[in-house]
Amino acid sequence: MTRPSLNDLTAFVAVAVHRSFRRAADELGTAPSTLSHAMRGLEARMGVRLLHRTTRSVSPTEAGFQLLGRLQPALASLDEALDSVAPFRGNVAGTVRINAPRLAAAVLVREILPKVSERLPDVIVDIVVEGQLIDIVAEGYDAGVRLAGSIPKDMIAVPLAKPVRFVCVASPSYLDRCGEPRMPEELISHRCIGHRLPSGKLYRWEFERAGQELTVETSGPVILDEEDLMVEAAEKGLGIAYVADIAAEAALSEGRLREVLSAWMHPAEPIAIYYPGHRAVPSALRAFLDVVRETSKVKL
């Protein structure tokens, strides 16, 4: 048997993990057809079928799973060995691909990226803004940013920013005109600014007090999927909005909005950047995370 090349073995791992030639090709920077051809060549050299292929899916065979289980730790160990000499090359270089919701991406841009740019001039930070929770490994990201409580347990989390609290806010003019709700149930008779989730569903507002949890279906004159716009709509007197406090911070401090139902809101929760715990950490991501740790000074 001709020994397979390292490139072919790396490509096989990418296809087997993503279960998609397209996503694996995106990660490796090549064409799906090139990967498919390489996998057929690998199977021919090894004399065994490694992948089940259909027009809609690709998945490892039993032999493929066996090979994948051995290759992943071996390639991770190889990556660690190569990264260990990075300090001798001078500046760390590479691309860090991050998936984050818009408000968290704004935190990265304001507080982290200026220091990364200064300290790591050869590192490119590629941020994709997305509100929906995704599998960052399957989608080819190095890291993601989410509220700490929504991060999968098999990931390693690094605190990014101060804890975020959700708030109900309305303009003084709206509250003067319509009154201030004292209980979440009273929102049913108020005009509320709807929040459409990335899934397409409308968010049901969640409240908690002394262990009592409550969910309210609200209605109102407008439905939005962007918190900055919800804040602006609330400022214009269109109704009550349910948003993260960092989105409404300026409007609250300047008196353009007032908080209501504060005793019923959930406790604040930290924002964290997370990455797979079962993979070797690339040198660019490791250096990026070092900057995050030094800058945020927040504990989970």
N, C-alpha and C positions, 0 to 999 in steps of 0.2 A: 504493500500500500504506500502510495506517495504521501509524504507528510503534508497536511494542509498548511496553508499560510496563516500567519497571525491575522491578517486582514479578513480572510474568509471566516475564521473562527469568531472574530469580533462581530462580523456581519451576521453570522448565524445567531449569536446571542441576542443581538438587537431585534432580529425578525421573530425569534422565539418568545422574547419578553413582550414585545409590542403586539405580536400575533397579527402583524400587518406589514406588508412590503412597503406600503406608502409611508407609514409613520416611521418605520426603521430607516427608510431612505432619507426622510427629512432629518433624522438625527445624525445620520452619517454623511449627509451632504452629497448624495448620489441619486441615481434614477432607480425607480422600482424595477424596471426591466433589467438593469444591470445587476441588482441584488438577486433577482430571480434566477438569472443565468449563473451567477456565482454559486448559489445554493445547489443548483443542479450539478455543477462541477464538483462541489464539495461532496455531495452524495455519491457521485460516480467514483471519486478517489477513495472514499471510505468504504464503498461497497455496501451501503445500507441507507434505507430511506429515513430521513430525519424530520421531514415536514409533511403533514397532510395539507393538500391544497384543494380548494374549491374556488368557484368563481367569486364567492363572497367572503371567504375566510381562509386563514392559514393557522395551523396549530402543530405543535411538536408531536411526533410519534412517540412510542414508548422509548425507542432508542434515542430520539431527540431529547426527551426529558432527562434521560440518563446522562447524556453529554452536557446538557445545559447545567445540570446540578454540579458537575465537576468543573465546567469552564468558568462559571460566574465567580467563585472564590479565587480561582487561579488568575483570572484577568484582573480582579480587584487587587490581588497581591502584586501583580505586575505594575498596575497603575501606581500603587503606593511606592514601589521601588523606583519608578521613574520620577515621581513627584519628590522623592527624597533628595534628589540632586538639584531641584529647582533653585534653592538659594545660591548655588554655585554659578547659575546662569545669569544672575543679576536680577532684573525686574521680573516679577510674576506676570505671565501673559495668558490670555484666553478669554472665552466668553462665558458669562454667567447668565443663564436664561431663567427668568422668574415669572411666575404667574401670580397675579395679585388683583384684588378688587380696586376700584378707582381710588377710594380714600386711603387705602394702604399704600398704593403706588405713589400718591401725593406725599406721604410721609417719607418714602424712600427718596423721592426727588428733592425734597426740601432738606432733610436731615442727614441722609447717608451718602447720596451720590457726590455732593461736593467734596467730601473727604476721600471717597474712593477715587475720584478723578485726580485729586492731588497726590495721594499716596500710591495709587496703582494705575499709572498712566497707560499701561498696556493691557488693562482689563476692560473688556466691553460688557456692559450690563444691558441685557436685552429684556425689557419688561413688557409682558403682554397683559393688558388690563382685561379682566374677566370677572364677572360677579358670581358665576356658577361654580360650585365645588367640583373639582375634577381630580382624576388620578394623575398626579404630576409625573409619575414614572412612565405610565403608559403613553402620556402625551409628549414626552421628551423634554421635560423641564428639569433644571438642576435643583430648583427650590420653589416653594410657594409661600404666600403670606395670607394668614387667616386669623380670626379670633382663636385664642389658644384652645378653647373648649371644643372647637370643630376640627382640630388637627388629628389625623389618624394616629392610633397608639403605636404603630410601628415606625413612626417618624421621629426624628430628633428636632426639638423646637428650641429656637433661640429668641429671647424677648427682643422686640423691635421698638415698641413705643409704649407710652403710658397706657394704663387700662382705659378702655372705651366703655362708656355708658350710653344706653339708648334713652332718649328723652322725647316727651311729647311737648311740642311748642306751637304757639300761635301768636299772632300780632296783637298788640294792645288794643287796636281798633276792633279786631274781631271779638276779643274777650269782652270789651265794653258793650258791643252790640248783642252778643249771643250768650254772655255769661261764661263763667269758668266751671268746667266739670269737676266734681269732687270725688266721683267714683268712676271706674272704667265703664260700667254699664251705661252711664249717662252719655257716652260718646255716640250711642245709637241715635240720639236726637240732635247731634251736632254734624256740621259739615266737616268731613275728614278728607285729607289728601291721600288717595290710594297709592299703594306701593306694589308695583308689579315685579315679581321675582324673575330671575333669569330663566326659570322653567316655564314662565308664562302665567303662572298662578298668581292670584292676589294674596298678599301677605295678610295674615290674621294677626292683629296686634296682641302682643303677649304681655301680661302683667303678673306681678307677684308681691304679696305682702304677708309677713308673718307665717310663711309656709303655705299660704293660700295662692294657688295659681289660677289665672283667669285668661281666657282668650276671647277677643271681641272682633266680630266682623263689622267693619265700618263701611260707610258710603259717603260720597261727596261729589263735588263738581269736576274733579280732575283726577286722573290716574297717571303716575309717572314711574320711571324705572331708574331715576338718577337722583341721589340724595341732595345734591346742590340745587337742583331744580325744585325739589320738594321744599327746601328751606326758602327759596325765592318765592314760591307760591304762597307759603305761609306768611311771609313778609307782606305780600300784596293783599292779605286779608281773605284769601280763598278758603281757609279752614285750618284745622289742626293737623300737624305733621308728626310722624313718628320716625325719628332719624337718630343717627349716631351723634353724640355730643360734639365731636370734632367738626362735624359738618355745620353745626349751628353755633359754634363757639363765638365767632365774631358778632353775629346778629344778637346773641344773648347778652354779651358784654356791652354792646352799644345800645341796648334797649329796644332794638327793632323787633325782638321776639321775647316772649315770656314763657317760662316752663310751667306746665300744669301736670298734675297727677304724679309729682316727683316721688311721693311715698310708695307708689305702686310699681316703680320701675325696677328691673332686675339689677343686681350688683354689677359694678364695672368689671370688664374682662380684658386681659392684656392682648395686644396684637403681637403675633410671633411669626418669624420666618422659619420654615421647616424644610427638611431634606431627608432623603432615604437613609436609614440607619444601617442598611445591609450592604451598602456600596462604599468603595473607597471614595473619599472626598477629593475632587480635583483641586489642584493647587490654587486656581483662580477663585473657586468657591470658598476654599478655606481662608484665603486672604480677605475676601469680601466679608465673611462672617466675623473675622477678627475686628474689622472696622465697625460692624454692627454692635458687637459686644462692648467695644470701647465707647461708642457713641450713645447707645440707648441707656445703659446703666439701670435697666429695669429687670426685676426678678419675676419669674413665673410663680 
